[in-house]
Amino acid sequence: MKKQLFFTLSLVGLLAVIPPLHAADSLPQLVRLLGESRDAQLQLDLLRGLSQAMEGRPQVPMPAGWDAVEPVLVKSGNSEVRSLTQALALKFGSPAALAALKQTLRNPQAETGERRNALRALLTVKDAELPGLLQALVKDPALSSDALRGLAASGDGKTPEAILSAYASLSDEAKRDAVNTLASRPAFARPLLAAVEQGTVPKQALTADLLRQLRSLNDADVKAALEKVYGTFRESTADKQQQINKFKAVYFAGGSTPGDAPRGRVVYDRICAQCHTLFDVGGKVGPDLTGSARTDLDYILQNMVDPNAVIPNEYRTSTIEMKDDRVLTGIVKNQDQSALTVATANETLVLPRKDIAEIIQSELSMMPEGLLDTLTDQEVRDLIYYLRQPAQASLPAQ
């Protein structure tokens, strides 16, 4: 058994790196092993390897023998075996898998993990019913964030209304996903900015990184709406040191205890935590701030006011223009001849190269300029005070 397992995993590892045309020669062998095995762990090893190998690839012709293996594996007592089997079957064009995954997604009584796996699998294929399913799930607390992120990949015209009508009832995390999705393409951004102008979406919901994302859409109507609501934008501040001195004065105006750490943590969670980790909490897009020179006020302000002064290559931003008019801003983490892995502010995506129109690498950091400009003076003091603390602060009681 150990010898067979070693052979199996080696074959799966090879499959993950060889070109798609040659991968088809190995698939029937793996399918045969799946059909012969009754060991749930071996099945999982095979299915995980196959899933990894297929990541970022469009639909693959169904390999010989799969039609016999699929009905057995979808009845497995192991939920991960069932989920992985259905996801692969979907990639192989199985109508039964498509119907079963939709049924799981629609069923509010199904386990949240299984529904989430079904959603992620369905996002890998083009299905006409999927945008409507996701729009209905925006109001589902268990899946709203997943549904909102999924809707960014679809240009369906009903999406802005579905999101904006539910916006007020969403959690803070889902609200961030909502505005990220609406900022992803011009047709979504126009209703978003109209909602900001009307007050149904607060102005502070569009943080500095989202404002830059909206400007990167290069749409005349979006630009005009941005200027109407937020005023004229400049990509860089003429005198960074003057800005640093300004915010230093704002900070010291707070007296001997300039800010409130719990309130500062709330501000941090709103504008920083999507990308940065602090005290083991937060995103992984930008550097971990825990071990940085946070007690140094000049260090904090220099990095916030002038984030483009020094940019390590691993944090350089790219703008990815998709063939369906979606525009993504993020950091390219990995790429090969078939797919691109991109970390955006709120998720990591694997994009098939065939769907990409252009990749433009920027000389800008993922962290936008003007981060502090969107805050009140007291919010600036609270945020900086929190960042300078040696340990995690509690959240405010309310």
SEBA-654175 format. One record per residue (C-alpha): y, x, z. Coordinates in steps of 0.2 Angstrom, whole numbers, padded with zeros to 4 digits. Each point is the difference from the previous one (the first is absolute). Example, Ala and Ser with C-alpha at 12.3 -4.5 7.8 and 13.67 -1.06 7.14 Angstrom:
BEGIN
yy = -0022&xx = 0062&zz = 0039
yy = 0017&xx = 0006&zz = -0003
This chain:
BEGIN
yy = 0000&xx = 0000&zz = 0000
yy = 0012&xx = 0014&zz = 0004
yy = -0003&xx = 0008&zz = -0017
yy = 0003&xx = -0016&zz = -0009
yy = 0016&xx = -0003&zz = 0011
yy = 0007&xx = 0017&zz = -0005
yy = -0004&xx = -0003&zz = -0018
yy = 0008&xx = -0017&zz = 0001
yy = 0016&xx = 0006&zz = 0008
yy = 0001&xx = 0015&zz = -0012
yy = -0001&xx = -0012&zz = -0015
yy = 0013&xx = -0011&zz = 0007
yy = 0012&xx = 0015&zz = 0003
yy = -0003&xx = 0005&zz = -0018
yy = 0004&xx = -0017&zz = -0006
yy = 0017&xx = 0000&zz = 0009
yy = 0006&xx = 0015&zz = -0010
yy = -0008&xx = -0001&zz = -0017
yy = 0009&xx = -0009&zz = -0014
yy = -0003&xx = -0019&zz = -0001
yy = -0010&xx = 0001&zz = -0017
yy = -0013&xx = 0011&zz = 0008
yy = 0000&xx = -0010&zz = 0017
yy = -0009&xx = -0014&zz = -0010
yy = -0015&xx = 0011&zz = -0002
yy = -0002&xx = 0002&zz = 0019
yy = 0003&xx = -0018&zz = 0005
yy = -0017&xx = -0006&zz = -0004
yy = -0008&xx = 0013&zz = 0011
yy = 0010&xx = -0005&zz = 0014
yy = -0003&xx = -0018&zz = -0003
yy = -0019&xx = 0003&zz = 0000
yy = 0001&xx = 0009&zz = 0017
yy = 0010&xx = -0015&zz = 0007
yy = -0014&xx = -0012&zz = -0006
yy = -0014&xx = 0011&zz = 0007
yy = 0008&xx = 0003&zz = 0017
yy = -0001&xx = -0012&zz = 0015
yy = 0010&xx = 0012&zz = 0011
yy = 0017&xx = -0007&zz = 0004
yy = 0007&xx = 0017&zz = 0004
yy = -0006&xx = 0007&zz = -0017
yy = 0007&xx = -0015&zz = -0009
yy = 0017&xx = 0002&zz = 0009
yy = 0000&xx = 0018&zz = -0005
yy = -0003&xx = -0004&zz = -0018
yy = 0012&xx = -0015&zz = -0001
yy = 0014&xx = 0010&zz = 0009
yy = -0002&xx = 0014&zz = -0013
yy = 0000&xx = -0011&zz = -0014
yy = 0015&xx = -0009&zz = 0006
yy = 0009&xx = 0016&zz = 0002
yy = -0005&xx = 0006&zz = -0017
yy = 0006&xx = -0016&zz = -0008
yy = 0017&xx = 0000&zz = 0009
yy = 0014&xx = -0002&zz = -0012
yy = -0011&xx = -0004&zz = -0015
yy = 0001&xx = -0016&zz = -0010
yy = -0015&xx = -0011&zz = -0002
yy = -0016&xx = 0010&zz = -0004
yy = -0015&xx = -0006&zz = -0011
yy = -0013&xx = -0007&zz = 0011
yy = -0014&xx = 0013&zz = 0002
yy = -0018&xx = -0004&zz = -0003
yy = -0009&xx = -0008&zz = 0014
yy = 0016&xx = -0005&zz = 0009
yy = -0004&xx = -0019&zz = -0003
yy = -0016&xx = 0001&zz = 0010
yy = 0007&xx = 0011&zz = 0014
yy = 0016&xx = -0010&zz = 0003
yy = -0008&xx = -0017&zz = 0006
yy = -0010&xx = 0010&zz = 0013
yy = 0014&xx = 0011&zz = 0007
yy = 0013&xx = -0015&zz = 0002
yy = -0013&xx = -0008&zz = 0012
yy = -0001&xx = 0016&zz = 0011
yy = 0002&xx = -0002&zz = 0019
yy = 0013&xx = 0014&zz = -0001
yy = 0018&xx = -0007&zz = -0004
yy = 0006&xx = 0016&zz = -0007
yy = -0015&xx = 0001&zz = -0012
yy = 0004&xx = -0018&zz = -0006
yy = 0019&xx = 0004&zz = -0002
yy = -0003&xx = 0016&zz = -0009
yy = -0013&xx = -0008&zz = -0012
yy = 0012&xx = -0014&zz = -0004
yy = 0014&xx = 0012&zz = -0004
yy = -0011&xx = 0010&zz = -0011
yy = -0007&xx = -0015&zz = -0008
yy = 0018&xx = -0006&zz = -0004
yy = 0003&xx = 0017&zz = -0008
yy = -0015&xx = -0002&zz = -0011
yy = 0006&xx = -0017&zz = -0006
yy = -0012&xx = -0011&zz = 0011
yy = 0006&xx = -0019&zz = -0001
yy = -0010&xx = -0003&zz = 0015
yy = 0009&xx = 0013&zz = 0010
yy = 0017&xx = -0007&zz = -0006
yy = -0004&xx = -0017&zz = 0006
yy = -0007&xx = 0005&zz = 0017
yy = 0015&xx = 0011&zz = 0004
yy = 0012&xx = -0014&zz = -0004
yy = -0010&xx = -0012&zz = 0011
yy = 0001&xx = 0013&zz = 0014
yy = 0018&xx = 0002&zz = -0002
yy = 0004&xx = -0018&zz = 0000
yy = -0011&xx = -0003&zz = 0015
yy = 0011&xx = 0000&zz = 0016
yy = -0016&xx = 0000&zz = 0011
yy = -0007&xx = 0016&zz = -0008
yy = 0002&xx = 0016&zz = 0010
yy = 0017&xx = 0008&zz = -0003
yy = -0007&xx = 0017&zz = -0004
yy = -0011&xx = -0008&zz = -0014
yy = 0015&xx = -0010&zz = -0007
yy = 0010&xx = 0016&zz = 0000
yy = -0014&xx = 0009&zz = -0009
yy = -0001&xx = -0014&zz = -0012
yy = 0018&xx = 0000&zz = -0004
yy = 0000&xx = 0019&zz = -0003
yy = -0014&xx = -0001&zz = -0012
yy = 0008&xx = -0014&zz = -0009
yy = 0016&xx = 0010&zz = -0002
yy = -0010&xx = 0013&zz = -0011
yy = -0002&xx = -0013&zz = -0014
yy = 0011&xx = -0011&zz = -0010
yy = -0004&xx = -0018&zz = 0004
yy = 0012&xx = -0014&zz = -0005
yy = -0003&xx = -0009&zz = 0017
yy = 0004&xx = 0014&zz = 0011
yy = 0019&xx = -0001&zz = 0001
yy = -0001&xx = -0018&zz = 0005
yy = -0013&xx = 0004&zz = 0014
yy = 0011&xx = 0014&zz = 0006
yy = 0015&xx = -0011&zz = 0001
yy = -0009&xx = -0013&zz = 0010
yy = -0005&xx = 0014&zz = 0012
yy = 0017&xx = 0006&zz = 0004
yy = 0001&xx = -0013&zz = 0014
yy = -0017&xx = 0005&zz = 0007
yy = 0004&xx = 0012&zz = 0015
yy = -0017&xx = 0009&zz = -0002
yy = 0003&xx = 0005&zz = -0018
yy = 0019&xx = -0002&zz = -0004
yy = 0003&xx = 0019&zz = 0000
yy = -0015&xx = 0003&zz = -0012
yy = 0005&xx = -0014&zz = -0011
yy = 0018&xx = 0005&zz = -0001
yy = -0005&xx = 0018&zz = -0005
yy = -0012&xx = -0007&zz = -0013
yy = 0014&xx = -0011&zz = -0008
yy = 0010&xx = 0015&zz = -0004
yy = -0013&xx = 0004&zz = -0013
yy = 0002&xx = -0017&zz = -0009
yy = 0016&xx = -0005&zz = -0009
yy = -0004&xx = -0018&zz = 0003
yy = 0017&xx = -0010&zz = -0001
yy = -0004&xx = -0011&zz = 0015
yy = -0002&xx = 0015&zz = 0012
yy = 0018&xx = 0001&zz = 0006
yy = 0001&xx = -0018&zz = 0004
yy = -0016&xx = 0001&zz = 0010
yy = 0005&xx = 0015&zz = 0010
yy = 0018&xx = -0005&zz = 0003
yy = -0005&xx = -0018&zz = 0006
yy = -0012&xx = 0008&zz = 0013
yy = 0011&xx = 0015&zz = 0005
yy = 0008&xx = -0008&zz = 0016
yy = -0018&xx = -0003&zz = 0007
yy = -0007&xx = 0017&zz = -0004
yy = -0004&xx = 0014&zz = 0013
yy = 0012&xx = 0015&zz = 0000
yy = -0014&xx = 0010&zz = -0009
yy = -0002&xx = -0013&zz = -0013
yy = 0019&xx = -0002&zz = -0003
yy = 0000&xx = 0019&zz = -0004
yy = -0014&xx = -0003&zz = -0013
yy = 0009&xx = -0015&zz = -0007
yy = 0016&xx = 0010&zz = -0004
yy = -0010&xx = 0015&zz = -0006
yy = -0009&xx = -0012&zz = -0013
yy = 0016&xx = -0009&zz = -0005
yy = 0009&xx = 0017&zz = -0003
yy = -0014&xx = 0006&zz = -0012
yy = 0006&xx = -0008&zz = -0016
yy = 0016&xx = -0007&zz = -0007
yy = -0006&xx = -0018&zz = -0001
yy = -0005&xx = 0000&zz = 0018
yy = 0016&xx = 0010&zz = 0006
yy = 0012&xx = -0013&zz = -0007
yy = -0006&xx = -0014&zz = 0011
yy = -0001&xx = 0012&zz = 0015
yy = 0018&xx = 0005&zz = -0002
yy = 0005&xx = -0018&zz = -0002
yy = -0008&xx = -0004&zz = 0017
yy = 0009&xx = 0014&zz = 0008
yy = 0016&xx = -0006&zz = -0006
yy = -0004&xx = -0018&zz = 0006
yy = -0005&xx = 0007&zz = 0017
yy = -0019&xx = -0006&zz = -0001
yy = -0005&xx = 0019&zz = 0000
yy = 0011&xx = 0010&zz = 0012
yy = 0009&xx = 0015&zz = -0008
yy = -0007&xx = 0012&zz = 0013
yy = -0018&xx = -0004&zz = -0007
yy = 0004&xx = 0011&zz = -0015
yy = 0000&xx = 0017&zz = 0007
yy = 0006&xx = 0015&zz = -0009
yy = -0016&xx = 0004&zz = -0008
yy = -0001&xx = -0017&zz = -0007
yy = 0018&xx = 0000&zz = -0006
yy = -0004&xx = 0016&zz = -0010
yy = -0016&xx = -0008&zz = -0007
yy = 0010&xx = -0014&zz = -0006
yy = 0012&xx = 0012&zz = -0008
yy = -0014&xx = 0009&zz = -0009
yy = -0005&xx = -0016&zz = -0009
yy = 0015&xx = 0003&zz = -0012
yy = 0004&xx = -0018&zz = -0002
yy = 0018&xx = -0005&zz = -0004
yy = -0002&xx = -0017&zz = 0009
yy = -0008&xx = 0008&zz = 0016
yy = 0013&xx = 0014&zz = 0000
yy = 0014&xx = -0014&zz = -0001
yy = -0008&xx = -0010&zz = 0014
yy = -0002&xx = 0016&zz = 0011
yy = 0019&xx = 0004&zz = -0002
yy = 0005&xx = -0018&zz = 0004
yy = -0010&xx = 0000&zz = 0016
yy = 0000&xx = 0018&zz = 0006
yy = 0015&xx = 0008&zz = -0010
yy = 0000&xx = 0015&zz = -0011
yy = -0014&xx = 0013&zz = 0002
yy = 0001&xx = 0019&zz = -0002
yy = -0016&xx = 0010&zz = -0001
yy = 0007&xx = 0013&zz = 0011
yy = 0013&xx = 0002&zz = 0013
yy = 0014&xx = 0012&zz = -0005
yy = 0002&xx = 0009&zz = 0017
yy = -0016&xx = -0001&zz = 0010
yy = 0007&xx = 0010&zz = 0014
yy = 0014&xx = -0013&zz = 0002
yy = -0014&xx = -0013&zz = 0001
yy = -0009&xx = 0010&zz = 0013
yy = 0016&xx = 0002&zz = 0011
yy = 0003&xx = -0019&zz = -0002
yy = -0017&xx = -0005&zz = 0007
yy = 0001&xx = 0013&zz = 0013
yy = 0017&xx = -0007&zz = 0006
yy = -0009&xx = -0018&zz = 0000
yy = -0014&xx = 0007&zz = 0011
yy = 0011&xx = 0008&zz = 0013
yy = 0011&xx = -0015&zz = 0001
yy = -0014&xx = -0008&zz = 0010
yy = 0003&xx = 0011&zz = 0015
yy = -0012&xx = 0009&zz = 0011
yy = -0014&xx = -0012&zz = -0005
yy = 0004&xx = -0003&zz = -0018
yy = -0013&xx = -0012&zz = -0004
yy = -0015&xx = -0011&zz = 0005
yy = -0017&xx = 0007&zz = -0004
yy = -0010&xx = -0016&zz = -0001
yy = 0013&xx = -0008&zz = -0011
yy = 0000&xx = 0016&zz = -0010
yy = -0019&xx = -0001&zz = -0003
yy = 0003&xx = -0017&zz = -0007
yy = 0012&xx = 0007&zz = -0013
yy = -0012&xx = 0014&zz = -0003
yy = -0014&xx = -0012&zz = -0004
yy = 0011&xx = -0009&zz = -0012
yy = 0006&xx = 0014&zz = -0010
yy = -0010&xx = 0016&zz = 0003
yy = -0018&xx = -0005&zz = 0006
yy = -0006&xx = -0005&zz = -0018
yy = 0001&xx = 0019&zz = -0005
yy = 0000&xx = 0010&zz = 0016
yy = -0012&xx = 0002&zz = 0015
yy = 0008&xx = 0003&zz = 0017
yy = -0011&xx = 0000&zz = 0016
yy = -0016&xx = -0004&zz = -0011
yy = 0008&xx = -0016&zz = -0007
yy = 0006&xx = -0003&zz = -0017
yy = -0003&xx = 0004&zz = -0019
yy = -0006&xx = 0016&zz = -0008
yy = 0012&xx = 0001&zz = -0015
yy = 0012&xx = 0012&zz = 0008
yy = -0002&xx = 0014&zz = 0012
yy = -0006&xx = -0003&zz = 0018
yy = 0016&xx = 0000&zz = 0011
yy = -0009&xx = 0002&zz = 0017
yy = 0001&xx = 0019&zz = 0000
yy = 0016&xx = 0002&zz = -0009
yy = 0017&xx = 0007&zz = 0008
yy = 0005&xx = -0018&zz = 0005
yy = 0010&xx = 0006&zz = 0015
yy = 0012&xx = 0009&zz = -0012
yy = 0014&xx = -0013&zz = -0004
yy = 0005&xx = 0010&zz = -0015
yy = -0018&xx = 0001&zz = -0007
yy = -0002&xx = -0019&zz = 0001
yy = 0017&xx = -0003&zz = -0008
yy = -0003&xx = 0013&zz = -0014
yy = -0017&xx = -0008&zz = -0005
yy = 0007&xx = -0017&zz = 0001
yy = 0016&xx = 0002&zz = -0009
yy = -0006&xx = 0013&zz = -0013
yy = -0019&xx = -0002&zz = -0002
yy = 0001&xx = 0008&zz = -0017
yy = 0006&xx = 0017&zz = 0006
yy = -0017&xx = 0007&zz = 0001
yy = -0015&xx = -0009&zz = -0007
yy = -0018&xx = 0006&zz = 0001
yy = -0010&xx = -0003&zz = -0016
yy = -0012&xx = -0012&zz = 0009
yy = 0015&xx = -0012&zz = 0004
yy = 0008&xx = 0000&zz = -0016
yy = 0003&xx = -0017&zz = -0007
yy = -0007&xx = -0007&zz = -0017
yy = 0005&xx = -0016&zz = -0009
yy = -0015&xx = -0008&zz = -0009
yy = 0004&xx = -0012&zz = -0014
yy = -0014&xx = -0012&zz = -0003
yy = -0003&xx = -0008&zz = -0017
yy = 0002&xx = -0017&zz = 0008
yy = 0018&xx = 0004&zz = 0005
yy = -0004&xx = 0003&zz = 0018
yy = 0009&xx = 0016&zz = 0007
yy = -0007&xx = 0010&zz = 0015
yy = 0008&xx = 0013&zz = 0010
yy = -0011&xx = 0012&zz = 0010
yy = -0009&xx = 0016&zz = 0002
yy = -0014&xx = 0005&zz = -0011
yy = -0014&xx = 0005&zz = 0011
yy = -0014&xx = 0003&zz = -0012
yy = -0003&xx = -0002&zz = -0019
yy = -0013&xx = 0003&zz = -0013
yy = -0003&xx = -0006&zz = -0018
yy = -0004&xx = -0018&zz = 0005
yy = 0011&xx = -0004&zz = 0015
yy = 0015&xx = 0004&zz = 0010
yy = 0001&xx = -0002&zz = 0019
yy = 0017&xx = -0004&zz = 0006
yy = 0007&xx = -0002&zz = 0018
yy = 0014&xx = -0013&zz = 0001
yy = 0010&xx = -0005&zz = 0015
yy = -0013&xx = -0014&zz = 0005
yy = -0016&xx = 0004&zz = -0009
yy = -0011&xx = 0013&zz = -0009
yy = -0005&xx = -0005&zz = -0018
yy = -0012&xx = 0006&zz = -0013
yy = 0007&xx = -0003&zz = -0017
yy = -0010&xx = 0001&zz = -0016
yy = 0009&xx = 0012&zz = -0012
yy = -0002&xx = -0013&zz = -0014
yy = 0012&xx = -0011&zz = 0009
yy = 0013&xx = 0013&zz = 0003
yy = 0015&xx = 0001&zz = -0013
yy = 0009&xx = 0015&zz = 0007
yy = 0000&xx = 0011&zz = 0016
yy = 0017&xx = 0008&zz = 0004
yy = 0000&xx = 0013&zz = 0014
yy = 0016&xx = 0000&zz = 0010
yy = 0010&xx = 0014&zz = 0009
yy = 0002&xx = -0013&zz = 0014
yy = -0009&xx = -0001&zz = 0016
yy = -0010&xx = -0016&zz = 0004
yy = 0012&xx = -0003&zz = 0014
yy = 0016&xx = -0008&zz = -0007
yy = 0018&xx = 0005&zz = 0004
yy = 0011&xx = -0013&zz = 0009
yy = -0013&xx = -0004&zz = 0013
yy = 0013&xx = -0001&zz = 0014
yy = 0013&xx = -0009&zz = -0011
yy = -0010&xx = -0016&zz = 0002
yy = 0001&xx = 0000&zz = 0019
yy = 0013&xx = -0005&zz = 0012
yy = 0007&xx = 0014&zz = 0011
yy = -0010&xx = -0006&zz = 0015
yy = -0016&xx = 0000&zz = -0010
yy = 0004&xx = 0018&zz = -0006
yy = 0001&xx = 0005&zz = 0018
yy = -0015&xx = -0009&zz = 0006
yy = -0011&xx = 0007&zz = -0015
yy = 0006&xx = 0018&zz = 0003
yy = -0002&xx = -0001&zz = 0019
yy = -0018&xx = -0007&zz = -0003
yy = -0004&xx = 0014&zz = -0012
yy = 0005&xx = 0013&zz = 0013
yy = -0011&xx = -0006&zz = 0014
yy = -0015&xx = 0011&zz = 0005
yy = -0012&xx = -0015&zz = 0001
yy = -0003&xx = -0017&zz = -0007
yy = 0012&xx = -0014&zz = 0006
yy = -0006&xx = -0017&zz = 0004
yy = 0006&xx = -0015&zz = -0011
yy = 0013&xx = -0012&zz = 0007
yy = -0008&xx = -0014&zz = 0010
yy = 0007&xx = -0013&zz = -0012
